[in-house]
Amino acid sequence: MNKQLAKEESSIKGRWVLITGASGGIGEAIALRLYQAGAKLLLVGRDQDKLVSLRSRNHFSANRCALIAADINEDSGRNKIAAACQKLPEPLSILVNNAGISEFCFMADQAPSSISGVLATNLLSPILLTQLMLPLLQQSTQPLIVNIGSSFGSIGYPGFASYCASKFGLRGFTEALRRELAGTDIAVCYVAPRATRTAINTDVVNDMNATLGNAMDDPATVAEYVLIAIKKRRAETYIGWPEKLFVKINQLLPKIVDGALLKQLPVITRFSQQKKIP
C-alpha cells in the first residue's frame, strides 16, 4: 500500500461516522461500504426494528455499530442523537446527512403538508443537526461533513419542484458552510447522485425514467462515490453521465436544458397523472 492510499484509509478506519436515514437504500449502502473500510457507525433512523434488521443482515459488530432510533425532524430526536454522540469513547469524526424524502407531483397537486415535509427532512433538519454536531466534530481530527444532495439540486425538474428546492438549498448550505469553516479543520462535502434504485422512487417514477431513458444507479454505486469523497475530502462530487454535463450546461446555458425538458414534459405530465404507488 503506497503512502497516499495508507493516508486515505486512515481517514476512515476506526473513526465514528454518523449516518442519517441509515435504513434507506442509499443509507444502508453507505453504512456497509464505510464499515468495510473500517469505520465505526452510528446509524440513525426512525424505526428501531429496521435498524436492528439492517445491523443483523450486514453482520455489523455491536462494538462498531450503534443504533439511534430518532426523528431528525424533531428537536427531541436531534437532541437524542447529540446525547448519543457525546457518550462515544472517541469523538465523532464524520457526519453524513443522508436522510431524504421525495414526492413526484406537480406543484398544483401537492399537499402543503407534503411540501413542508420534504423541505423539513431534506433541508431544515440537516441544517439544524449539523449546527448541533459542530462542537462535537471540532473535538475530532480532520472532521468531515458530507451532505447527500442530488443532480436535482442543480437542475430544476418538472414534477419535483419541492424536492429540487430542498436540494438546491442543501447545495447552497454546503457551499456557504464550507467557506465559513475554511479556516478550521472541518471539511464540508456535497455528493450529488442521479436517479437511484431505492424505495424513495415509486413504481410510477421508475416507469417514467425507463420511458425517458433516464439512467438509474444502484445504491452501492453511490456509496462508493461517498467513500471516495470522504477519503479525498472532495468539495463536490456529481455522479453519472450525462447528468454531470447537464449540470454544467444548466449553469452556463439554461435555455438549452429548458428546451430538452420541454420535449420531455408531455411524458412527465402523463406519468404525474397516474395513481402514485407508495
For each residue, the residues with C-beta under 8 A, 3 or more apart:
1: 5 6 9
2: 5 6
3: 6 7
4: 7 8
5: 1 2 8 9
6: 1 2 3 9 10
7: 3 4 10 11
8: 4 5 11 12 231 232
9: 1 5 6 12 13 37 38 231
10: 6 7 13
11: 7 8 15 142 230 231 233
12: 8 9 15 34 37 38 39 227 230 231
13: 9 10 37 38 39
14: 38 39 40 90
15: 11 12 39 40 90 93 94 140
16: 39 40 41 42 85 88 90 91 92 93 94
17: 34 39 40 41 42 93 94 95 96
18: 42 44 81 85 92 94 95 96 133
19: 22 27 30 31 34 41 42 43 44 96 98
20: 27 44 45 72 96 97 98 99 126 129
21: 24 26 27 44 45 98 99 100
22: 19 27 28 30 31 41 43 44 45 51 54 98
23: 27 28 43 45 47 50 51 54
24: 21 27 28 45 98 99 100 198 199 200
25: 28 29 196 197 198 199 200 219
26: 21 29 30 98 148 193 196 198 219 222 223
27: 19 20 21 22 23 24 30 31 43 45 98 99
28: 22 23 24 25 31 32 54 58 219
29: 25 26 32 33 218 219 220 222 223
30: 19 22 26 27 33 34 96 98 219 222 223 226 227
31: 19 22 27 28 34 35 41 43 54 58 60
32: 28 29 35 36 58 220 223
33: 29 30 36 37 220 223 224 226 227
34: 12 17 19 30 31 37 39 41 223 226 227 230
35: 31 32 38 39 41 58 60 64 65
36: 32 33
37: 9 12 13 33 34 227
38: 9 12 13 14 35
39: 12 13 14 15 16 17 34 35 64 94
40: 14 15 16 17 64 65
41: 16 17 19 22 31 34 35 60 64 65 66
42: 16 17 18 19 66 67 68 81 84 85 88 92
43: 19 22 23 27 31 51 54 55 65 66 67 68
44: 18 19 20 21 22 68 70 72 81 99
45: 20 21 22 23 24 27 48 50 51 54 67 68 69 70
46: 69 70 71
47: 23 50 51 69
48: 45 51 52 67 69
49: 52 53
50: 23 45 47 53 54
51: 22 23 43 45 47 48 54 55 67 68 69
52: 48 49 55 56 67
53: 49 50 56 57
54: 22 23 28 31 43 45 50 51 57 58 60
55: 43 51 52 58 60 62 65 67
56: 52 53 59
57: 53 54
58: 28 31 32 35 54 55
59: 56
60: 31 35 41 54 55 64 65
61: 64 65
62: 55 65
63:
64: 35 39 40 41 60 61
65: 35 40 41 43 55 60 61 62
66: 41 42 43 84
67: 42 43 45 48 51 52 55
68: 42 43 44 45 51 80 81 84
69: 45 46 47 48 51
70: 44 45 46 74 76 77 78 80 81
71: 46 74 76 77
72: 20 44 77 78 81 99 121 125 126 129
73: 77 117 120 121 125
74: 70 71 77 78
75: 78 79
76: 70 71 79 80
77: 70 71 72 73 74 80 81
78: 70 72 74 75 81 82 125 128 129 132
79: 75 76 82 83 132
80: 68 70 76 77 83 84
81: 18 42 44 68 70 72 77 78 84 85 129 132
82: 78 79 85 86 132 133 136
83: 79 80 86 87
84: 42 66 68 80 81 87 88
85: 16 18 42 81 82 88 92 133 136
86: 82 83 136
87: 83 84
88: 16 42 84 85 91 92
89:
90: 14 15 16 93 140
91: 16 88 136 137 139 140 143
92: 16 18 42 85 88 95 133 136 137 139 140 143
93: 15 16 17 90 137 140 141 142 143 144
94: 15 16 17 18 39 143 144 145 146 230
95: 17 18 92 129 130 133 137 144 145 146
96: 17 18 19 20 30 146 148 226
97: 20 126 129 130 145 146 147 148 170
98: 19 20 21 22 24 26 27 30 148
99: 20 21 24 27 44 72 121 122 125 126
100: 21 24 121 122 148 166 200
101: 117 118 121 122 200
102: 118 160 163 200 201
103: 110 114 118 162 163 276
104: 159 160 201 202 204 205 208 271 272 276
105: 109 110 114 159 272 276
106: 109 110 158 159 161 269 272
107: 110 161 162
108:
109: 105 106 272
110: 103 105 106 107 114 115 161 162
111: 114 115
112: 115 116
113: 116 117
114: 103 105 110 111 117 118 162
115: 110 111 112 118 119 162
116: 112 113 119 120
117: 73 101 113 114 120 121
118: 101 102 103 114 115 121 122 162 163 166
119: 115 116 122 123 124 162 165 166 169
120: 73 116 117 123 124 125
121: 72 73 99 100 101 117 118 125 166
122: 99 100 101 118 119 125 126 163 166 167 169 170
123: 119 120 126 127 165 166 167 169 170 173
124: 119 120 127 128
125: 72 73 78 99 120 121 122 128 129
126: 20 72 97 99 122 123 129 130 147 170 173
127: 123 124 130 131 173
128: 78 124 125 131 132
129: 20 72 78 81 95 97 125 126 132 133
130: 95 97 126 127 133 134 145 177
131: 127 128 134
132: 78 79 81 82 128 129
133: 18 82 85 92 95 129 130 136 137 145
134: 130 131 137 138 186
135: 138 139
136: 82 85 86 91 92 133 139 140
137: 91 92 93 95 133 134 140 143 144 145 186
138: 134 135 143 184 185 186
139: 91 92 135 136
140: 15 90 91 92 93 136 137 143
141: 93 185
142: 11 93 185 187 233
143: 91 92 93 94 137 138 140 185 186 187
144: 93 94 95 137 186 187 188 189 230 233
145: 94 95 97 130 133 137 174 177 186 187 188 189
146: 94 95 96 97 189 190 191 226 229 230
147: 97 126 170 171 173 174 188 189 190 191
148: 26 96 97 98 100 191 193 222 226
149: 153 167 170 171 174 190 191 192 193
150: 153 163 167 192 193 194
151: 154 155 192 193 194 238 239 240 243 246 247
152: 155 156 157 160 163 164 167
153: 149 150 164 167 168 170 171 190 192
154: 151 168 171 192 238 247 250 251
155: 151 152 164 243 246 247 250 257
156: 152 161 164 168
157: 152 160 164 261
158: 106 161 261 264 265 268 269
159: 104 105 106 268 271 272
160: 102 104 152 157 163 164
161: 106 107 110 156 158 164 165
162: 103 107 110 114 115 118 119 165 166
163: 102 103 118 122 150 152 160 166 167
164: 152 153 155 156 157 160 161 167 168
165: 119 123 161 162 168 169
166: 100 118 119 121 122 123 162 163 169 170
167: 122 123 149 150 152 153 163 164 170 171 192
168: 153 154 156 164 165 171 172
169: 119 122 123 165 166 172 173
170: 97 122 123 126 147 149 153 166 167 173 174 190
171: 147 149 153 154 167 168 174 175 190 192
172: 168 169 175 176
173: 123 126 127 147 169 170 176 177
174: 145 147 149 170 171 177 178 188 189 190
175: 171 172 178 179 190
176: 172 173 179 180
177: 130 145 173 174 180 181 188
178: 174 175 181 182 187 188 235
179: 175 176 182
180: 176 177
181: 177 178 184 186 187 188
182: 178 179
183:
184: 138 181
185: 138 141 142 143
186: 134 137 138 143 144 145 181
187: 142 143 144 145 178 181 233 235
188: 144 145 147 174 177 178 181 235
189: 144 145 146 147 174 229 230 233 234 235 236 237
190: 146 147 149 153 170 171 174 175 235 236 237
191: 146 147 148 149 222 225 226 229 236 237 239
192: 149 150 151 153 154 167 171 236 237 238 239 247
193: 26 148 149 150 151 196 217 222 225 239 240
194: 150 151 214 215 216 217 239 240 243
195: 201 205 209 214 215 216 217
196: 25 26 193 200 201 216 217 218 219 221 222
197: 25 201 206 216 217 218 219
198: 24 25 26 201 219
199: 24 25
200: 24 25 100 101 102 196
201: 102 104 195 196 197 198 205 206 209 216
202: 104 205 206 276 277 278
203: 206 207 277
204: 104 207 208 271 274 275 276 277
205: 104 195 201 202 208 209 271
206: 197 201 202 203 209 210 216
207: 203 204 210 211 271
208: 104 204 205 211 212 214 267 268 271
209: 195 201 205 206 212 214 215 216
210: 206 207 213 214
211: 207 208 267 271
212: 208 209 264 267 268
213: 210
214: 194 195 208 209 210
215: 194 195 209 240 243
216: 194 195 196 197 201 206 209
217: 193 194 195 196 197 221 222 239 240
218: 29 196 197 221 222
219: 25 26 28 29 30 196 197 198 222 223
220: 29 32 33 223 224
221: 196 217 218 224 225 239
222: 26 29 30 148 191 193 196 217 218 219 225 226 239
223: 26 29 30 32 33 34 219 220 226 227
224: 33 220 221 227 228
225: 191 193 221 222 228 229 237 239
226: 30 33 34 96 146 148 191 222 223 229 230 237
227: 12 30 33 34 37 223 224 230 231
228: 224 225 231 232 234 237
229: 146 189 191 225 226 232 233 234 237
230: 11 12 34 94 144 146 189 226 227 233
231: 8 9 11 12 227 228
232: 8 228 229
233: 11 142 144 187 189 229 230
234: 189 228 229 237
235: 178 187 188 189 190
236: 189 190 191 192
237: 189 190 191 192 225 226 228 229 234
238: 151 154 192 243 244 247
239: 151 191 192 193 194 217 221 222 225 243 244
240: 151 193 194 215 217 243 244
241: 244 245
242: 245 246
243: 151 155 194 215 238 239 240 246 247
244: 238 239 240 241 247 248
245: 241 242 248 249
246: 151 155 242 243 249 250 257 260
247: 151 154 155 192 238 243 244 250 251
248: 244 245 251 252
249: 245 246 252 253 254 256 257
250: 154 155 246 247 253 254 257
251: 154 247 248 254
252: 248 249
253: 249 250 256 257
254: 249 250 251 257 258
255: 258 259
256: 249 253 259 260
257: 155 246 249 250 253 254 260 261
258: 254 255 261 262
259: 255 256 262 263
260: 246 256 257 263 264
261: 157 158 257 258 264 265
262: 258 259 265
263: 259 260
264: 158 212 260 261 267 268
265: 158 261 262 268 269
266: 269 270
267: 208 211 212 264 270 271
268: 158 159 208 212 264 265 271 272
269: 106 158 265 266 272 273
270: 266 267 273 274
271: 104 159 204 205 207 208 211 267 268 274
272: 104 105 106 109 159 268 269
273: 269 270
274: 204 270 271
275: 204
276: 103 104 105 202 204
277: 202 203 204
278: 202
